[in-house]
Amino acid sequence: MSEREPGLRIMKEEFEEYTEKAKTLPPSTTDSEKLILYGLYKQATVGKCNTSRPGIFNLRDRAKWDAWNSIKDKTPESAMEDYITKVKQLQEAA
């Protein structure tokens, strides 16, 4: 086991904990904040955006795709850290 693996495992556990907490975000959470979380979640769990951009008439999926694709160069580990930070911020703001 490399030195990096224990820290990564702990981060993944914390990430999973915060994905559960994100399911109960305050009602004041805006759509743009939810899109940020969506993009970070997809980048952390899938990696770079691997689908084509939805058509212009599919506004919801297009916005989600844009949020994910906008952070395509972020590492999955960095996306996990940012996701955890964002959920904490949203909970504290409630």
C-alpha positions in Angstrom: 0.0 0.0 0.0 1.4 3.4 -1.0 1.6 6.3 1.4 -1.1 8.0 -0.5 -3.7 5.3 -0.3 -4.7 5.6 3.4 -5.3 9.4 3.0 -7.3 8.8 -0.2 -9.4 6.1 1.5 -10.2 8.5 4.4 -11.1 11.3 1.9 -13.4 8.9 0.0 -15.1 8.0 3.3 -15.6 11.6 4.1 -16.8 12.3 0.5 -19.4 9.5 0.8 -20.5 11.0 4.2 -21.0 14.4 2.6 -22.8 13.0 -0.4 -25.4 11.8 2.1 -25.5 15.2 3.9 -26.0 16.9 0.5 -29.3 15.1 0.2 -30.6 17.3 3.0 -29.3 20.7 2.0 -31.2 23.7 3.2 -34.1 25.0 1.1 -32.2 28.2 0.5 -29.7 26.3 -1.7 -29.8 27.9 -5.2 -29.9 26.0 -8.4 -26.4 27.3 -9.3 -25.0 25.9 -6.1 -26.6 22.6 -6.8 -25.1 22.6 -10.3 -21.6 23.3 -8.7 -22.1 20.3 -6.5 -23.3 18.2 -9.4 -20.2 19.0 -11.4 -17.9 18.3 -8.5 -19.7 15.0 -7.8 -19.4 13.8 -11.4 -15.8 14.8 -11.6 -15.0 13.0 -8.3 -16.8 9.8 -9.2 -16.5 9.6 -13.0 -13.6 11.9 -14.0 -13.6 14.0 -17.1 -16.9 14.6 -18.8 -17.3 11.7 -21.2 -20.6 12.4 -23.0 -21.6 14.9 -25.7 -23.3 18.1 -24.8 -27.1 17.7 -24.7 -29.2 19.6 -27.3 -30.3 23.2 -26.8 -33.9 22.2 -26.0 -32.8 20.0 -23.1 -32.0 22.9 -20.7 -31.7 20.9 -17.5 -29.3 18.3 -18.8 -27.3 20.9 -20.7 -26.8 23.0 -17.5 -25.7 19.9 -15.7 -23.3 18.9 -18.5 -21.9 22.5 -18.5 -21.3 22.4 -14.8 -19.4 19.1 -15.1 -17.4 20.0 -18.2 -16.4 23.4 -16.7 -14.1 21.6 -14.2 -12.8 18.9 -16.6 -9.2 19.5 -15.6 -9.8 19.2 -11.9 -8.5 15.9 -10.4 -11.0 13.6 -8.8 -9.3 14.1 -5.4 -9.5 17.8 -5.7 -13.2 17.6 -6.8 -13.9 15.5 -3.7 -12.2 18.1 -1.4 -14.1 20.9 -3.1 -17.4 19.0 -2.8 -16.9 18.5 0.9 -16.0 22.1 1.4 -19.1 23.3 -0.6 -21.5 21.1 1.3 -20.0 22.3 4.6 -20.4 26.0 3.5 -24.1 25.4 2.5 -24.9 23.7 5.8 -23.2 26.5 7.8 -25.1 29.1 5.8 -28.5 27.6 6.8 
